Amino acid sequence: MTGSYGRGLLHLAAAVDQVGAFDEERHIELVRLAESGRLDFVTLDGRFGWAETDALAVLAQVAPATRRIGLVPVGTSPRTTVAHLDQAGLGRVGWWSDGSDESDGSDAPGPSQGYAVRVADATEGTARRTVARYADVAVVRAASSAQAAAVRDELRAGAAAAGRDPDALRVLVSLMVDLGDGERAAEPGHGGGGPRQTVQGPVYRGGPVDLAELIATWHGEGATDGFHLVPAEPRRDLERLVNGTVALLQHRGLFRTFYPGSTLREHLGLSRPADRLAAP
């Protein structure tokens, strides 16, 4: 593996949502699969049709069954997130904000990483100023590298304007990935083989090899710090993602083959905050 762990390195995360199935064993299996690929973190969304505590309850069971991968529930409060997860997660916990407010989550410290990592959706332009000021990880749904680069530049400029080091903010592109056709070439889209914009957001359909090329190209162009990938079919697509796409990126020396530390902040190359979370 070439390079060093930190600034400029590729970061990868994946969703492990299963519609209508908050089954602990199935989720443990998926998160262990993601961990075998050394992904930075997984997300689990509990906002649609279930009580907010469900995602926390599942990840609380996942935590002792895994060792290093970060755990980020979606649609929960920072206090609840830390209280339920950080004790079991040993500094591997994050929390997902919609980016619409400046509530800081910085009063609920995590014992191993200072404060839980804040992940925020920066797709909507109205949220970007707040995200740039407070978030550790900004997630953006973008259908082209040019679109992703423009948003990343805007967020980094906003972070600098708020008195932050722009390199303390990781910007990840969120894509739904449908790898159901195996090695079939990617459907035409932006750039000839990229994602298509749909009502669900950007969707990539193709094979693991072409997805690895897209990830490497966008990251190499400086359009993004990494990707948050949402499998269209959780078990099938996550397995092809880890065993195909991620394995290729690792073989090319573009993604880690081992975890450099034990906390989510270390995976992301972020320093432990000395005071409040991402304080300007």
C-alpha positions in Angstrom: 0.0 0.0 0.0 1.4 3.3 -1.0 0.9 6.7 0.6 0.1 7.6 4.2 -3.2 7.7 6.1 -4.6 11.2 6.3 -5.2 14.2 4.0 -5.9 13.4 0.4 -6.7 9.7 0.8 -9.7 8.0 -0.5 -12.6 7.4 2.0 -15.4 5.0 1.5 -18.6 4.4 3.4 -21.8 2.4 2.8 -25.4 2.2 3.8 -26.7 -1.0 5.3 -30.4 -0.1 5.2 -32.8 -2.9 4.7 -36.4 -1.8 4.1 -38.8 -3.4 6.5 -36.1 -5.5 8.1 -34.4 -4.4 11.3 -33.0 -7.8 11.9 -29.9 -7.7 14.1 -28.2 -10.8 12.6 -28.7 -9.6 9.0 -27.3 -6.2 9.9 -24.3 -7.7 11.8 -23.5 -9.8 8.7 -23.6 -6.7 6.4 -21.5 -4.5 8.7 -18.9 -7.3 9.1 -18.8 -7.5 5.3 -18.2 -3.8 5.1 -15.5 -4.0 7.8 -13.7 -6.8 5.9 -13.3 -4.2 3.1 -11.9 -1.7 5.6 -14.6 0.9 4.9 -14.5 4.0 7.1 -18.1 3.7 8.3 -21.6 2.4 7.7 -24.9 4.3 8.0 -28.2 2.9 9.1 -31.4 5.0 8.5 -34.2 4.6 11.1 -36.4 7.5 10.0 -38.8 5.8 7.7 -41.6 3.8 9.3 -39.9 2.9 12.5 -39.2 4.5 15.9 -36.0 6.5 16.0 -34.5 4.1 18.6 -34.5 1.2 16.2 -31.3 2.2 14.3 -29.6 2.7 17.6 -30.8 -0.6 19.0 -29.5 -2.5 15.9 -26.1 -0.7 15.9 -25.8 -1.2 19.7 -25.9 -5.0 18.9 -23.6 -4.5 15.9 -20.9 -2.7 17.9 -19.7 -5.6 20.1 -19.8 -7.9 17.0 -17.4 -5.7 15.1 -14.0 -4.1 15.9 -13.0 -1.1 13.9 -15.6 0.1 11.4 -17.5 3.4 12.2 -21.2 3.3 13.0 -23.4 6.2 12.0 -27.2 6.0 12.7 -29.4 8.4 10.7 -32.2 10.4 12.2 -31.2 10.4 15.8 -30.2 13.1 18.2 -26.5 13.4 19.1 -27.1 12.9 22.8 -29.0 9.7 22.2 -26.5 8.5 19.7 -23.5 8.9 22.0 -25.4 7.6 25.1 -26.5 4.4 23.3 -23.5 3.7 21.1 -20.2 5.2 22.2 -19.8 3.0 25.2 -20.1 -0.1 23.1 -18.5 1.4 20.0 -15.3 2.6 21.7 -14.9 5.8 19.7 -16.4 4.5 16.4 -19.6 6.5 16.6 -20.9 9.3 14.4 -24.3 11.0 14.0 -26.0 12.2 10.9 -27.5 15.7 10.7 -29.7 17.0 7.9 -27.5 20.1 7.9 -30.4 22.5 8.6 -29.4 23.7 12.0 -26.4 24.5 14.1 -27.1 22.2 17.0 -23.7 20.9 17.8 -23.8 17.6 19.5 -20.4 18.8 21.2 -22.1 18.5 24.8 -22.2 14.7 24.4 -18.5 13.7 24.4 -17.2 10.3 23.3 -14.5 8.9 25.6 -12.2 7.6 22.8 -12.5 10.3 20.1 -13.4 13.5 21.9 -16.8 13.9 20.3 -18.8 11.8 18.0 -18.1 12.5 14.3 -20.8 14.7 12.8 -22.0 13.7 9.3 -24.3 16.1 7.5 -26.2 16.2 4.2 -24.9 19.1 2.2 -26.9 18.4 -1.0 -29.2 21.4 -0.6 -27.5 24.7 -1.0 -29.3 26.2 1.9 -27.6 23.8 4.3 -24.0 24.3 3.1 -23.1 27.3 5.2 -24.0 25.4 8.3 -22.4 22.2 7.2 -19.2 24.0 6.3 -19.1 25.5 9.7 -19.8 22.5 11.9 -19.6 19.1 10.1 -16.7 16.7 10.0 -18.1 14.9 7.0 -20.3 16.4 4.3 -22.4 14.1 2.1 -23.5 15.4 -1.3 -25.6 13.7 -3.9 -23.9 14.6 -7.2 -24.3 13.1 -10.7 -21.1 14.3 -12.2 -17.5 15.0 -11.1 -17.9 18.6 -12.1 -21.0 19.0 -9.9 -19.2 17.3 -7.0 -16.1 19.4 -7.4 -18.2 22.6 -7.4 -19.9 21.7 -4.1 -16.7 20.5 -2.5 -15.0 23.9 -3.4 -18.0 25.8 -2.0 -17.9 23.8 1.3 -14.1 24.2 1.7 -14.4 27.9 1.0 -17.2 28.1 3.6 -15.1 26.3 6.2 -12.2 28.7 5.6 -14.5 31.7 5.9 -15.7 30.3 9.3 -12.2 30.1 10.6 -11.8 26.3 10.1 -9.0 24.4 8.3 -10.7 23.2 5.1 -8.7 20.0 5.3 -10.6 19.2 8.5 -13.8 18.6 6.4 -14.3 15.4 4.4 -16.7 15.7 1.4 -18.2 12.4 0.2 -20.4 11.9 -2.8 -23.5 9.7 -2.1 -24.5 7.3 -4.9 -27.0 4.6 -5.1 -25.2 1.6 -6.7 -26.9 -1.2 -8.6 -24.4 -3.9 -9.4 -27.0 -6.5 -10.3 -25.7 -7.0 -13.8 -22.3 -8.0 -12.7 -19.6 -7.1 -15.2 -21.9 -5.4 -17.7 -20.6 -2.0 -18.7 -22.0 1.0 -16.9 -25.1 2.6 -18.4 -24.4 5.8 -20.3 -24.7 8.9 -18.1 -22.7 11.9 -17.2 -19.2 11.5 -18.6 -20.1 8.4 -20.7 -20.2 5.8 -17.9 -21.2 7.6 -14.8 -24.4 7.9 -12.7 -27.7 9.0 -13.9 -29.9 11.5 -12.1 -33.2 10.0 -11.1 -36.0 10.9 -8.7 -34.1 8.8 -6.1 -31.0 10.9 -6.7 -27.8 9.8 -8.7 -27.8 6.1 -9.5 -24.9 4.1 -10.9 -25.8 0.9 -12.8 -23.0 -1.3 -14.0 -20.2 -3.6 -12.8 -17.7 -3.4 -10.0 -14.8 -2.8 -12.3 -16.3 0.3 -13.9 -17.4 1.6 -10.5 -13.9 1.3 -9.2 -12.7 3.3 -12.2 -15.4 6.0 -11.5 -14.3 6.2 -7.9 -10.6 6.4 -8.8 -11.2 9.1 -11.5 -13.4 11.4 -9.4 -11.1 11.2 -6.4 -8.0 11.6 -8.6 -9.6 14.8 -10.1 -10.1 16.2 -6.7 -13.8 16.3 -7.1 -14.4 14.4 -3.8 -12.7 13.0 -0.8 -14.6 9.7 -1.2 -18.0 8.1 -1.6 -21.0 7.1 0.5 -22.4 4.2 -1.5 -26.0 3.0 -1.1 -26.6 -0.5 -2.4 -29.8 -1.0 -4.4 -30.0 -4.6 -3.1 -28.1 -4.7 0.3 -26.6 -8.1 0.4 -25.9 -8.6 -3.3 -24.5 -5.2 -4.0 -22.5 -4.8 -0.8 -20.8 -8.1 -1.5 -19.9 -7.1 -5.0 -18.8 -3.7 -3.8 -16.4 -5.1 -1.2 -15.1 -8.1 -3.1 -15.0 -6.4 -6.5 -14.8 -2.6 -6.4 -12.9 -2.2 -3.1 -10.6 -5.1 -3.8 -9.6 -3.5 -7.1 -9.0 -0.1 -5.4 -6.9 -1.8 -2.8 -4.9 -3.7 -5.4 -4.1 -0.4 -7.1 -3.0 1.1 -3.9 -5.8 3.6 -3.8 -7.6 2.4 -0.7 -6.4 1.1 2.7 -5.8 -2.6 3.4 -5.9 -2.2 7.1 -7.3 0.3 9.6 -4.7 2.8 10.8 -6.3 3.2 14.2 -9.3 2.3 16.3 -11.6 5.3 16.1 -13.7 6.8 13.3 -11.8 10.0 13.5 -8.6 8.1 12.9 -10.2 6.3 9.9 -11.1 9.7 8.4 -7.7 11.3 9.2 -9.3 13.8 11.5 -7.7 15.0 14.7 -9.4 14.6 18.1 -11.1 17.9 19.0 -9.6 19.6 22.0 -12.8 21.5 22.8 -16.2 21.6 21.1 -16.9 19.6 18.0 -15.5 21.4 14.9 -15.4 24.7 16.8 -14.4 27.6 14.6 
